[in-house]
Amino acid sequence: MLDTSDPELARAQFESFGKQMPLLYLILVLNAAAITVEFFRPNRIWMSTIAPLVICGVALLRGWWWWRQSGSSRFSDADITRTLRRTCNLAVVLTLAFDAWSMTIYPSGDGYARAHLSFFLALTQVSTVFCLMTIRAAVMRVAATSTACFVIYFSLVDDGQMLVEALVLCFVGLGMMVVTNR
């Protein structure tokens, strides 16, 4: 639950986000670009190129918006609360979009590409949690969403061969959530 009862805290979180979010979105775009190159398939242009371009376009727009914010002084407390709530919700939407795209292209890769993709998902989750650390609600939502997607998908795919990786990421996700709550 996002606590916005303290306007000074919300303002400080907003200012911190203004510094962290462009970095987060840059990491997401660069990771997606690496995966896009590795999973490019001319016969699957929608999933190997267009889908990541759309998702990355949204990420770049959001990163640019945050980068342009030079402090919270021009925003009212209500604006800041609305922005933080929207950011928490959008974090889940983008997490689901990146996860769905990754899981859709996963079967088209060889063993090396699939391992690279699972590595991408794990590192993306960790970097996202660190960049969102200012707002506990965003961290919890992203960590829970990405961990659940990862564990469910990789428990079922490839006859469970990725189950160990899924469980390791589950423990990492749980650990990050515990640390965030402290």
Sequence and secondary structure as in RCSB ss.txt:
>XXXX:A:sequence
MLDTSDPELARAQFESFGKQMPLLYLILVLNAAAITVEFFRPNRIWMSTIAPLVICGVALLRGWWWWRQSGSSRF
SDADITRTLRRTCNLAVVLTLAFDAWSMTIYPSGDGYARAHLSFFLALTQVSTVFCLMTIRAAVMRVAATSTACF
VIYFSLVDDGQMLVEALVLCFVGLGMMVVTNR
>XXXX:A:secstr
      HHHHHHHHHHHHHHHHHHHHHHHHHHHHHHHHH  GGGHIIIIIHHHHHHHHHHHHHHHHHH   STTS
 HHHHHHHHHHHHHHHHHHHHHHHHHHHHHGGGS HHHHHHHHHHHHHHHHHHHHHHTT HHHHHHHHHHHHHHH
HHHHHHGGGGTTHHHHHHHHHHHHHHHHHHH 
